[in-house]
């Protein structure tokens, strides 16, 4: 993807880096070390990250549309508009990764935090749906993810996602400005 990337928030950028492969080693994921640039929407920011596999360093430039007032907020996107950065299949992959991590975590508070993040990923995935139970082809950004949809369309029904969501803690509301 061309940079600067178009993210809904720095939180979405963090999730994007969890599913982005390292050019040097082909593995990943990337872990954000720190962000710099303006912390408000519209400004170009940089995410300084390292590959968790080879420890390579890279800066990712992005522009966010929204930022929660509280930088500790896990919220991703306050609108009903779907992501332009992460497609439906990848949001589902993030959901399953976070649920697996939560199930094996020893600390109940950290496990709960991971489940909230999983719920946020499903909420973002559900934004791709129109009036039908099946998502549109436009919800998949690459041929690989389109093929995953074509092979298993039943895995992508809105009802299936809602059933998964019902097992999770509720998503926190988008923080209001004070």
C-alpha positions as CSV (number, residue, x, y, z in Angstrom):
1,X,0.0,0.0,0.0
2,X,1.1,3.5,-0.7
3,X,2.0,5.7,2.2
4,X,0.8,7.6,4.0
5,X,-1.7,4.9,4.8
6,X,-5.3,5.9,5.5
7,X,-6.3,4.7,8.9
8,X,-9.3,5.5,11.0
9,X,-7.1,5.8,14.1
10,X,-3.8,4.9,15.6
11,X,-5.5,1.9,17.1
12,X,-6.4,0.7,13.6
13,X,-2.8,1.2,12.6
14,X,-1.7,-1.0,15.5
15,X,-4.1,-3.8,14.3
16,X,-2.8,-3.3,10.7
17,X,0.7,-3.8,11.8
18,X,-0.2,-7.1,13.5
19,X,-1.2,-8.5,10.1
20,X,1.5,-7.0,7.9
21,X,4.5,-9.1,6.9
22,X,8.0,-7.8,7.2
23,X,9.7,-7.2,3.8
24,X,13.0,-8.4,5.1
25,X,12.1,-11.8,6.6
26,X,8.6,-12.4,5.3
27,X,7.3,-13.0,8.8
28,X,6.1,-10.5,11.4
29,X,4.0,-9.2,13.0
30,X,5.1,-5.6,13.5
31,X,4.9,-4.2,17.0
32,X,4.6,-0.4,17.5
33,X,7.4,1.0,19.6
34,X,6.0,4.6,19.5
35,X,4.0,7.0,17.4
36,X,5.1,10.5,16.5
37,X,3.5,13.4,14.8
38,X,0.4,15.2,15.7
39,X,-2.0,13.2,17.8
40,X,-5.1,14.7,16.2
41,X,-6.9,13.6,13.1
42,X,-5.7,14.6,9.7
43,X,-2.0,15.0,10.4
44,X,0.6,12.7,9.0
45,X,2.0,10.5,11.8
46,X,4.7,7.8,11.9
47,X,4.5,4.5,13.7
48,X,8.0,3.4,14.6
49,X,7.8,-0.4,14.7
50,X,9.9,-3.5,14.8
51,X,9.4,-6.9,13.4
52,X,8.8,-9.3,16.2
53,X,10.5,-12.1,14.2
54,X,13.8,-10.5,12.8
55,X,13.7,-7.3,15.0
56,X,14.0,-5.2,11.9
57,X,13.0,-1.5,12.3
58,X,10.7,0.4,10.0
59,X,8.6,3.6,10.1
60,X,5.1,3.5,8.7
61,X,3.5,6.8,7.7
62,X,-0.3,7.2,8.1
63,X,-3.0,9.7,8.4
64,X,-5.9,9.0,10.8
65,X,-9.4,10.2,10.4
66,X,-10.3,10.0,14.1
67,X,-8.4,9.8,17.4
68,X,-10.0,9.2,20.8
69,X,-9.4,12.0,23.3
70,X,-7.9,9.4,25.7
71,X,-4.9,7.8,24.0
72,X,-5.4,4.7,26.2
73,X,-8.9,4.1,24.7
74,X,-9.0,0.9,22.6
75,X,-11.7,2.4,20.2
76,X,-10.9,2.2,16.5
77,X,-13.6,4.0,14.5
78,X,-16.6,6.0,15.6
79,X,-18.4,5.9,12.3
80,X,-20.3,3.2,10.4
81,X,-17.8,3.4,7.5
82,X,-15.7,0.3,7.0
83,X,-11.9,0.3,7.1
84,X,-9.9,1.2,4.0
85,X,-6.9,-0.4,5.5
86,X,-8.0,-3.8,6.9
87,X,-10.5,-5.9,5.0
88,X,-13.2,-8.2,6.4
89,X,-11.2,-11.4,6.2
90,X,-8.3,-9.8,8.1
91,X,-10.5,-8.4,10.8
92,X,-11.8,-11.9,11.3
93,X,-8.3,-13.2,11.5
94,X,-7.4,-10.6,14.1
95,X,-10.6,-11.7,16.1
96,X,-9.5,-15.3,16.1
97,X,-5.9,-14.5,17.1
98,X,-7.0,-12.3,20.0
99,X,-9.5,-14.9,21.3
100,X,-6.8,-17.6,21.1
101,X,-4.4,-15.3,23.1
102,X,-7.1,-14.6,25.6
103,X,-7.9,-18.3,26.2
104,X,-4.3,-19.0,26.9
105,X,-3.6,-15.9,29.0
106,X,-2.9,-16.4,32.8
107,X,-4.0,-13.0,33.9
108,X,-7.8,-12.6,33.8
109,X,-7.6,-8.8,33.4
110,X,-5.3,-9.1,30.4
111,X,-7.5,-11.9,28.9
112,X,-10.5,-9.6,29.3
113,X,-8.7,-6.8,27.5
114,X,-7.9,-9.1,24.6
115,X,-11.5,-10.2,24.4
116,X,-12.6,-6.5,24.3
117,X,-10.1,-6.0,21.4
118,X,-11.6,-9.1,19.7
119,X,-15.1,-7.6,20.0
120,X,-13.8,-4.3,18.5
121,X,-12.4,-6.3,15.5
122,X,-15.8,-7.9,15.0
123,X,-17.5,-4.6,15.2
124,X,-15.2,-3.3,12.5
125,X,-15.8,-6.4,10.4
126,X,-19.6,-5.9,10.6
127,X,-19.3,-2.4,9.1
128,X,-18.6,-4.0,5.7
129,X,-22.2,-5.5,5.4
130,X,-25.0,-3.9,3.5
131,X,-28.6,-5.2,3.6
132,X,-27.7,-8.8,2.8
133,X,-26.4,-11.5,5.2
134,X,-23.4,-12.0,2.9
135,X,-20.8,-9.3,2.5
136,X,-20.1,-7.7,-0.8
137,X,-17.0,-8.6,-2.8
138,X,-15.7,-5.1,-2.1
139,X,-15.2,-6.1,1.6
140,X,-12.1,-8.1,0.4
141,X,-9.1,-6.1,-0.7
142,X,-6.9,-8.8,-2.2
143,X,-7.3,-11.8,-4.3
144,X,-6.1,-14.0,-1.4
145,X,-8.9,-12.8,0.9
146,X,-11.5,-12.9,-2.0
147,X,-10.6,-16.5,-2.5
148,X,-11.0,-17.3,1.2
149,X,-14.5,-15.8,0.9
150,X,-15.3,-17.8,-2.2
151,X,-14.1,-21.1,-0.7
152,X,-16.1,-20.6,2.6
153,X,-18.9,-18.1,2.2
154,X,-20.7,-19.5,5.2
155,X,-17.8,-18.3,7.4
156,X,-18.5,-14.7,6.4
157,X,-22.3,-14.4,7.0
158,X,-23.4,-11.5,9.1
159,X,-25.3,-13.9,11.5
160,X,-22.1,-15.9,12.1
161,X,-20.2,-12.7,13.1
162,X,-23.1,-11.7,15.4
163,X,-23.1,-15.1,17.0
164,X,-19.3,-14.8,17.7
165,X,-19.9,-11.2,19.0
166,X,-22.5,-12.4,21.4
167,X,-19.9,-14.4,23.3
168,X,-17.7,-11.4,23.9
169,X,-17.8,-8.4,26.3
170,X,-19.5,-5.4,24.8
171,X,-17.3,-2.9,22.9
172,X,-16.6,0.3,24.9
173,X,-18.3,3.4,23.5
174,X,-16.2,5.9,21.5
175,X,-14.9,8.4,24.1
176,X,-16.7,11.7,24.0
177,X,-14.8,14.9,23.9
178,X,-15.1,17.0,27.1
